[in-house]
Amino acid sequence: MKTEKQITPLMQQYQDIKDKYPSMLVFFQVGDFYELFFEDAKRASVYLGITLTKRGTHKGEPIPLCGVPVHTVDHYVQKLIKGGFCVVICDQLETATPGKMVKRGVTQILTPGTLTDSKMLDEKSASYLCSLVASADKWALVFAEMLTLNCYATTIPAGSLTVLTTELSRFFPD
C-alpha cells in the first residue's frame, strides 16, 4: 500500500511492515491485542470465526479490523498455520509512553514449512524439518523431527533424483 499523508502514524507503521510481507497475515501488536487490518483482517476473521470490525478510514472507506488478545495468539496462529497461512508477528518493542509512537518490529515469521515452536506443533504426528545442501559431487540431506528432536543425515550422489526420492519417501510416504 502506498503512503498517504492522511493516515495515522500507527497505520503508516503497519503499512510499512505489511509492504515487506504482502502475502502473509501480519499480526500487529497494539497494547494487549494483536490486530490485523484491511484484507488480512477479512481473511483471518472468516477463517478464525472472529468478529470483523473497523478502525478509522482509508481513502474514505472504513479500515477492516479484527484482533485477538495477546495471551491467546498462539491458539489462533496455530490454527492459521494448519490452514496453510503464513503469519508475521509484529511486537511492540518498548513500553508505551503517552504521546509517543511505540516502536514495533517483526519478531517471528511462521509458515507451515518452518514451524519449529513445540507448543504449536501437533503432538500426535511427526513434524519434520528437512534441508538439502548441494555441492558439485554430493548432496547432503538432513531431517530433524521437531517433537522428539531426532536427527537423520545422509549424503547421496549429486543429481541422483531416484536416491533422493527414496530418501524423501522414508520420511514422507504419502
Residue pairs with C-beta under 8 A, 6 or more apart in sequence:
1 15
1 18
1 19
1 38
3 12
3 15
4 58
4 59
7 15
7 58
8 56
9 101
10 30
10 101
11 37
11 56
11 58
11 63
13 101
13 104
14 26
14 28
14 37
14 90
17 26
17 28
17 88
17 90
17 104
17 106
18 26
18 37
18 38
18 40
20 106
21 88
21 106
21 109
23 86
24 85
24 86
24 87
24 88
24 109
25 36
25 40
25 43
25 44
25 80
25 85
25 86
25 87
25 88
26 36
26 37
26 40
26 87
26 88
26 90
27 34
27 35
27 36
27 68
27 73
27 77
27 87
27 88
27 89
27 90
28 34
28 35
28 36
28 37
28 90
28 104
29 35
29 70
29 89
29 90
29 91
29 92
29 104
30 67
30 92
31 92
31 96
32 69
32 70
32 71
33 67
33 68
33 69
33 70
34 67
34 68
34 69
34 70
34 73
34 89
35 41
35 55
35 65
35 66
35 67
36 44
36 45
36 65
36 66
36 67
37 55
37 63
37 64
37 65
38 58
38 63
38 64
39 64
41 52
41 64
41 65
41 66
42 52
42 64
43 85
44 50
44 66
44 76
44 80
44 85
45 51
45 52
45 64
45 66
46 52
47 79
47 80
47 83
47 85
48 66
48 68
48 76
48 79
48 80
50 66
50 67
50 68
50 76
51 66
52 64
52 65
52 66
53 64
53 65
53 66
54 62
54 63
54 64
54 65
55 62
55 63
55 65
56 62
56 63
57 63
68 76
73 89
74 119
74 120
77 87
77 89
77 110
77 120
78 120
80 87
81 87
81 110
81 111
81 112
81 115
81 120
82 112
82 122
84 112
85 112
86 109
86 110
86 111
86 112
87 108
87 109
87 110
87 111
88 106
88 108
88 109
88 110
89 106
89 107
89 108
89 109
89 110
90 104
90 105
90 106
90 107
91 104
91 105
91 107
92 102
92 103
92 104
93 102
93 103
93 104
93 105
94 102
94 103
95 102
96 102
110 117
110 120
114 129
115 121
115 127
115 146
116 129
116 146
118 146
118 147
121 127
121 146
121 147
123 147
126 145
126 147
126 148
127 145
127 146
127 147
128 143
128 144
128 145
128 146
128 171
128 172
129 143
129 144
129 146
130 141
130 142
130 143
130 168
130 171
131 141
131 142
132 139
132 140
132 141
132 142
132 164
133 139
133 140
133 142
134 140
134 158
135 158
136 158
137 157
137 158
138 155
138 156
138 157
138 158
139 155
139 156
139 157
139 158
139 160
139 164
140 153
140 154
140 155
141 153
141 154
141 155
141 156
141 164
141 167
142 151
142 152
142 153
143 151
143 152
143 153
143 171
144 150
144 151
144 152
145 151
152 171
154 167
156 163
156 164
156 167
157 163
